[in-house]
Amino acid sequence: ATATTATATATATKAAPHKPNYDARAKVVANIPYNITTDILKTLLPMGDTFSNMVFMFQEEVAQRLMNDGDSGAGDYRPMSVRVHYYSEPYYIRPVTAACFLPPPNVESCLVGFRPKPTEQLLPLAGTHRQFFTFVQVCFAQKRKMLKNNLKAVCDDDITNAALEMLGRHDKTRAQELTMKEYVKLFNFVRGKGQGQQRQHQQQQREEHRERKRLNGGGSDDEDDAKDDEEDEEEEEEREAEE
């Protein structure tokens, strides 16, 4: 019985070998000119399905700005910081002092790593990635101003006040105080409210058009009514898709 048990165990082990946790995605390690690091990141960070890890040499000041996720409300927080945290998990590796170079530069450097997120790990957006980062750029348009003033370019005061309340933020909040996740929530909220208002406005315009025709004695135009009904059906399908 013991021999039989040992044979069965060996057979089971052979049939189901242990598979190591191996990430087949590629890695990037590079020392690139400091003046193009931002452009390189914009290109590579969204490629989380291709790359699992990236390590770059950065100017220390720039690296600290990119690592910032808005928790401290520091003035060096930028839209690029939001982009970095949306697409990846950045981590600081080590400083590289000016003495390591010959001749020594006037700036301090460091090694910074980024773990790009696969597509399925990215936070869902109520729009395209380009629309989201354009929205973030608008929020940072004038850093000295409060966020609600910058948002006037994309939504009205009622939506802004409701959005800040949803985030649990006061009305004097500035752009550099929001984290990446809060920007995603803010974008989705504003987009949802804005689309709802647009549908409501279009519906109101159609109803006013019908009422004007009725008062002018024009009666009901079958073609216009059919077109309005078709637009109503399309809007209903869009709402169901969003839900």
C-alpha contacts under 8 A as a table, 3 or more apart, distances in Angstrom:
res1	aa1	res2	aa2	distance
1	A	4	T	5.04
1	A	5	T	6.17
2	T	5	T	5.15
2	T	6	A	6.20
3	A	6	A	5.11
3	A	7	T	6.13
4	T	7	T	5.13
4	T	8	A	6.20
5	T	8	A	5.12
5	T	9	T	6.14
6	A	9	T	5.10
6	A	10	A	6.16
7	T	10	A	5.14
7	T	11	T	6.14
8	A	11	T	5.07
8	A	12	A	6.18
9	T	12	A	5.16
9	T	13	T	6.16
10	A	13	T	5.11
10	A	14	K	6.15
11	T	14	K	5.12
11	T	15	A	6.14
12	A	15	A	5.07
12	A	16	A	6.20
13	T	16	A	5.33
13	T	17	P	5.96
14	K	17	P	5.76
23	D	52	S	7.38
25	R	49	D	7.15
25	R	50	T	5.33
25	R	51	F	5.01
25	R	52	S	5.34
26	A	50	T	6.19
26	A	51	F	4.66
26	A	52	S	6.01
26	A	53	N	7.39
27	K	51	F	5.42
27	K	52	S	5.80
27	K	53	N	4.95
27	K	54	M	5.73
28	V	51	F	7.32
28	V	53	N	6.38
28	V	54	M	4.52
28	V	55	V	6.20
29	V	54	M	5.77
29	V	55	V	4.74
29	V	56	F	6.01
30	A	55	V	6.47
30	A	56	F	5.18
30	A	57	M	6.99
31	N	56	F	5.74
31	N	57	M	5.22
32	I	36	I	7.41
32	I	37	T	6.79
32	I	56	F	7.41
32	I	57	M	7.03
33	P	36	I	5.89
33	P	37	T	6.73
34	Y	37	T	5.38
34	Y	58	F	6.56
34	Y	59	Q	6.83
35	N	38	T	7.54
36	I	39	D	5.34
36	I	40	I	6.24
37	T	40	I	5.07
37	T	41	L	6.17
37	T	58	F	7.71
38	T	41	L	5.14
38	T	42	K	6.21
39	D	42	K	5.14
39	D	43	T	6.43
40	I	43	T	5.27
40	I	44	L	6.18
41	L	44	L	5.15
41	L	45	L	5.49
42	K	45	L	5.93
42	K	46	P	7.32
43	T	46	P	6.73
43	T	47	M	7.71
44	L	47	M	5.40
45	L	48	G	6.50
45	L	84	V	7.27
45	L	87	Y	5.80
45	L	88	S	6.71
45	L	116	P	5.83
46	P	87	Y	5.85
46	P	116	P	7.18
46	P	117	K	7.89
47	M	50	T	5.42
47	M	51	F	6.22
47	M	116	P	7.06
47	M	118	P	7.62
48	G	51	F	5.21
48	G	52	S	6.40
48	G	87	Y	7.55
48	G	88	S	7.93
48	G	115	R	7.97
48	G	116	P	4.56
48	G	117	K	4.84
48	G	118	P	4.37
48	G	119	T	6.54
49	D	52	S	7.63
49	D	117	K	7.45
49	D	118	P	4.81
49	D	119	T	6.44
51	F	54	M	7.42
51	F	116	P	6.65
52	S	115	R	5.76
52	S	116	P	5.85
52	S	117	K	7.71
53	N	113	G	7.04
53	N	114	F	5.76
53	N	115	R	4.62
53	N	116	P	6.37
54	M	113	G	5.46
54	M	114	F	5.09
54	M	115	R	6.46
54	M	116	P	7.82
55	V	111	L	6.79
55	V	112	V	5.68
55	V	113	G	4.32
55	V	114	F	6.46
56	F	111	L	5.76
56	F	112	V	5.58
56	F	113	G	6.47
57	M	109	S	6.85
57	M	110	C	5.72
57	M	111	L	4.71
57	M	112	V	6.46
58	F	62	V	6.76
58	F	63	A	5.90
58	F	109	S	5.54
58	F	110	C	5.43
58	F	111	L	6.18
58	F	112	V	6.84
59	Q	62	V	5.41
59	Q	63	A	6.17
59	Q	107	V	6.82
59	Q	108	E	6.05
59	Q	109	S	4.35
59	Q	110	C	6.31
60	E	63	A	5.09
60	E	64	Q	6.28
60	E	95	P	7.59
60	E	107	V	7.60
60	E	108	E	5.48
60	E	109	S	4.62
60	E	110	C	5.53
61	E	64	Q	5.37
61	E	65	R	6.47
61	E	108	E	7.82
62	V	65	R	5.11
62	V	66	L	6.31
63	A	66	L	5.14
63	A	67	M	6.16
63	A	110	C	7.57
63	A	112	V	7.02
64	Q	67	M	5.14
64	Q	68	N	6.30
65	R	68	N	5.36
65	R	76	D	5.56
65	R	77	Y	5.82
65	R	78	R	7.21
65	R	81	S	6.65
66	L	69	D	7.86
66	L	77	Y	7.53
66	L	78	R	7.73
66	L	80	M	6.73
66	L	81	S	4.57
66	L	84	V	6.71
67	M	81	S	6.68
67	M	84	V	7.91
67	M	85	H	7.96
67	M	90	P	6.26
67	M	91	Y	7.26
67	M	92	Y	7.90
68	N	71	D	7.48
68	N	76	D	7.98
68	N	77	Y	6.12
68	N	81	S	6.31
69	D	72	S	7.92
69	D	77	Y	7.27
69	D	81	S	6.47
69	D	82	V	6.80
69	D	85	H	7.00
69	D	178	L	7.94
69	D	179	T	5.37
69	D	180	M	6.44
70	G	73	G	5.17
70	G	74	A	6.90
70	G	77	Y	6.22
70	G	176	Q	5.68
70	G	177	E	5.13
70	G	178	L	5.39
70	G	179	T	4.74
70	G	180	M	7.48
71	D	177	E	6.44
71	D	178	L	7.05
71	D	179	T	6.22
72	S	177	E	6.96
73	G	77	Y	7.33
73	G	176	Q	5.19
73	G	177	E	4.24
73	G	178	L	7.54
74	A	77	Y	5.93
74	A	176	Q	6.58
74	A	177	E	7.54
75	G	176	Q	6.58
77	Y	81	S	6.30
77	Y	176	Q	5.51
78	R	81	S	5.21
78	R	82	V	6.95
78	R	140	F	7.44
78	R	176	Q	7.11
79	P	82	V	5.15
79	P	83	R	6.45
79	P	133	F	7.58
79	P	136	V	6.18
79	P	137	Q	5.96
79	P	140	F	6.97
80	M	83	R	4.92
80	M	84	V	6.15
81	S	84	V	5.14
81	S	85	H	6.38
82	V	85	H	5.34
82	V	86	Y	6.07
82	V	179	T	7.41
82	V	180	M	5.10
83	R	86	Y	5.10
83	R	87	Y	6.28
83	R	133	F	7.35
83	R	180	M	7.89
84	V	87	Y	5.55
84	V	88	S	5.78
84	V	89	E	7.59
84	V	90	P	7.31
85	H	88	S	5.20
85	H	89	E	5.97
85	H	90	P	7.01
85	H	180	M	6.43
86	Y	122	L	6.99
86	Y	123	L	7.56
86	Y	180	M	6.43
86	Y	181	K	7.87
87	Y	116	P	5.80
87	Y	117	K	5.70
87	Y	122	L	6.83
88	S	114	F	5.94
88	S	115	R	5.18
88	S	116	P	4.08
88	S	117	K	5.20
89	E	114	F	5.57
89	E	115	R	5.00
89	E	116	P	6.48
89	E	117	K	7.47
90	P	112	V	7.22
90	P	113	G	5.66
90	P	114	F	4.30
90	P	115	R	6.30
91	Y	112	V	6.00
91	Y	113	G	5.17
91	Y	114	F	6.25
92	Y	111	L	6.68
92	Y	112	V	4.81
92	Y	113	G	6.28
93	I	110	C	7.45
93	I	111	L	5.33
93	I	112	V	5.41
93	I	113	G	6.71
94	R	110	C	5.70
94	R	111	L	5.46
94	R	112	V	7.44
95	P	108	E	7.80
95	P	109	S	6.09
95	P	110	C	4.04
95	P	111	L	6.30
96	V	100	C	6.70
96	V	108	E	6.71
96	V	109	S	4.90
96	V	110	C	4.63
96	V	111	L	7.05
97	T	100	C	5.69
97	T	101	F	7.93
97	T	108	E	5.35
97	T	109	S	5.95
97	T	110	C	7.51
98	A	101	F	5.77
98	A	104	P	5.03
98	A	105	P	5.69
98	A	106	N	7.14
98	A	107	V	6.54
98	A	108	E	5.40
98	A	109	S	6.99
99	A	102	L	7.41
99	A	104	P	5.59
100	C	104	P	7.08
101	F	104	P	4.78
101	F	105	P	7.03
102	L	105	P	7.90
105	P	108	E	7.60
117	K	120	E	7.92
117	K	121	Q	5.85
117	K	122	L	6.53
118	P	121	Q	5.51
118	P	122	L	6.97
119	T	122	L	5.51
123	L	184	V	7.51
125	L	128	T	6.83
125	L	129	H	7.41
125	L	132	F	7.48
125	L	184	V	6.82
125	L	187	F	7.68
125	L	188	N	6.16
126	A	187	F	7.38
126	A	188	N	5.03
126	A	191	R	6.48
126	A	192	G	7.27
127	G	131	Q	6.25
127	G	132	F	6.85
127	G	188	N	7.85
127	G	191	R	7.74
128	T	131	Q	5.16
128	T	132	F	6.33
129	H	132	F	5.02
129	H	133	F	6.31
130	R	133	F	5.36
130	R	134	T	6.07
131	Q	134	T	5.11
131	Q	135	F	6.10
132	F	135	F	5.07
132	F	136	V	6.34
132	F	184	V	7.75
132	F	187	F	6.64
133	F	136	V	4.88
133	F	137	Q	6.11
134	T	137	Q	5.00
134	T	138	V	6.34
135	F	138	V	5.10
135	F	139	C	6.42
135	F	187	F	7.10
136	V	139	C	5.04
136	V	140	F	6.51
136	V	183	Y	7.17
137	Q	140	F	5.20
137	Q	141	A	6.09
138	V	141	A	4.88
138	V	150	N	6.52
138	V	151	L	7.15
138	V	153	A	7.49
139	C	142	Q	7.68
139	C	147	L	6.22
139	C	150	N	5.39
139	C	151	L	6.12
139	C	175	A	5.95
140	F	143	K	5.38
140	F	147	L	7.82
140	F	150	N	7.25
140	F	175	A	5.66
140	F	176	Q	7.68
141	A	150	N	6.49
142	Q	145	K	5.58
142	Q	150	N	6.82
143	K	146	M	7.48
143	K	174	R	7.17
143	K	175	A	6.55
143	K	176	Q	7.54
144	R	174	R	7.72
145	K	149	N	6.47
145	K	150	N	7.03
145	K	174	R	6.82
146	M	149	N	5.56
146	M	150	N	6.88
146	M	171	D	7.78
146	M	172	K	5.60
146	M	173	T	5.78
146	M	174	R	4.61
146	M	175	A	7.06
147	L	150	N	5.24
147	L	151	L	6.23
147	L	171	D	7.96
147	L	172	K	7.25
147	L	173	T	5.84
147	L	174	R	4.67
147	L	175	A	5.28
148	K	151	L	5.07
148	K	152	K	6.66
148	K	157	D	7.66
148	K	160	T	6.22
148	K	161	N	7.77
148	K	171	D	6.86
148	K	172	K	7.63
148	K	173	T	7.68
149	N	152	K	5.47
150	N	153	A	6.26
151	L	154	V	5.50
151	L	155	C	6.09
151	L	156	D	7.79
151	L	160	T	6.94
152	K	155	C	5.41
152	K	156	D	5.90
152	K	157	D	7.02
155	C	159	I	6.38
155	C	160	T	6.78
155	C	190	V	7.20
155	C	194	G	7.11
156	D	159	I	5.66
156	D	160	T	6.38
157	D	160	T	4.97
157	D	161	N	6.02
158	D	161	N	5.27
158	D	162	A	6.18
159	I	162	A	5.09
159	I	163	A	5.97
159	I	190	V	6.72
159	I	193	K	6.94
160	T	163	A	5.02
160	T	164	L	6.22
160	T	190	V	7.69
161	N	164	L	5.25
161	N	165	E	6.20
161	N	171	D	7.28
162	A	165	E	5.09
162	A	166	M	6.11
163	A	166	M	4.98
163	A	167	L	6.31
163	A	186	L	6.33
163	A	189	F	6.59
163	A	190	V	7.07
164	L	167	L	5.07
164	L	168	G	6.09
164	L	169	R	5.10
164	L	170	H	6.55
164	L	171	D	6.83
165	E	168	G	4.92
165	E	169	R	6.00
165	E	170	H	7.34
166	M	169	R	7.73
167	L	182	E	7.03
167	L	185	K	7.78
167	L	186	L	7.56
169	R	173	T	6.52
170	H	173	T	5.73
173	T	177	E	6.72
174	R	177	E	5.65
174	R	178	L	7.65
175	A	178	L	6.10
178	L	182	E	5.79
178	L	183	Y	6.54
179	T	182	E	5.16
179	T	183	Y	6.38
180	M	183	Y	5.10
180	M	184	V	6.46
181	K	184	V	5.12
181	K	185	K	6.37
182	E	185	K	5.00
182	E	186	L	6.01
183	Y	186	L	4.94
183	Y	187	F	5.99
184	V	187	F	5.19
184	V	188	N	6.16
185	K	188	N	5.25
185	K	189	F	6.04
186	L	189	F	5.13
186	L	190	V	6.09
187	F	190	V	5.28
187	F	191	R	6.00
188	N	191	R	5.18
188	N	192	G	6.01
189	F	192	G	5.20
189	F	193	K	6.18
190	V	193	K	5.21
190	V	194	G	5.85
191	R	194	G	5.08
191	R	195	Q	6.05
192	G	195	Q	5.36
192	G	196	G	6.21
193	K	196	G	5.07
193	K	197	Q	6.21
194	G	197	Q	5.16
194	G	198	Q	6.18
195	Q	198	Q	5.01
195	Q	199	R	6.24
196	G	199	R	5.25
196	G	200	Q	6.22
197	Q	200	Q	4.99
197	Q	201	H	6.06
198	Q	201	H	5.08
198	Q	202	Q	6.20
199	R	202	Q	5.14
199	R	203	Q	6.14
199	R	235	E	7.45
200	Q	203	Q	5.14
200	Q	204	Q	6.15
201	H	204	Q	5.05
201	H	205	Q	6.21
202	Q	205	Q	5.09
202	Q	206	R	6.36
203	Q	206	R	5.21
203	Q	207	E	6.31
204	Q	207	E	5.14
204	Q	208	E	6.16
205	Q	208	E	5.10
205	Q	209	H	6.14
206	R	209	H	5.01
206	R	210	R	6.27
206	R	228	D	7.20
207	E	210	R	5.13
207	E	211	E	6.20
208	E	211	E	5.04
208	E	212	R	6.15
209	H	212	R	5.23
209	H	213	K	6.36
210	R	213	K	5.22
210	R	214	R	6.27
210	R	220	S	7.75
211	E	214	R	5.03
211	E	215	L	6.19
212	R	215	L	5.16
212	R	216	N	6.11
213	K	216	N	5.13
213	K	217	G	6.33
213	K	218	G	5.03
213	K	219	G	6.27
213	K	220	S	7.44
214	R	217	G	5.23
214	R	218	G	5.64
214	R	219	G	5.17
214	R	220	S	7.14
215	L	218	G	7.44
216	N	219	G	7.95
218	G	221	D	7.76
220	S	225	D	7.29
221	D	224	D	5.35
221	D	225	D	6.10
222	D	225	D	5.08
222	D	226	A	6.03
223	E	226	A	5.15
223	E	227	K	6.23
224	D	227	K	5.04
224	D	228	D	6.13
225	D	228	D	5.05
225	D	229	D	6.10
226	A	229	D	5.08
226	A	230	E	6.15
227	K	230	E	5.05
227	K	231	E	6.26
228	D	231	E	5.08
228	D	232	D	6.16
229	D	232	D	5.01
229	D	233	E	6.24
230	E	233	E	5.12
230	E	234	E	6.29
231	E	234	E	5.03
231	E	235	E	6.21
232	D	235	E	5.17
232	D	236	E	6.22
233	E	236	E	5.04
233	E	237	E	6.25
234	E	237	E	5.11
234	E	238	E	6.26
235	E	238	E	5.02
235	E	239	R	6.23
236	E	239	R	5.14
236	E	240	E	6.26
237	E	240	E	5.12
237	E	241	A	6.15
238	E	241	A	5.06
238	E	242	E	6.21
239	R	242	E	5.14
239	R	243	E	6.25
240	E	243	E	5.11
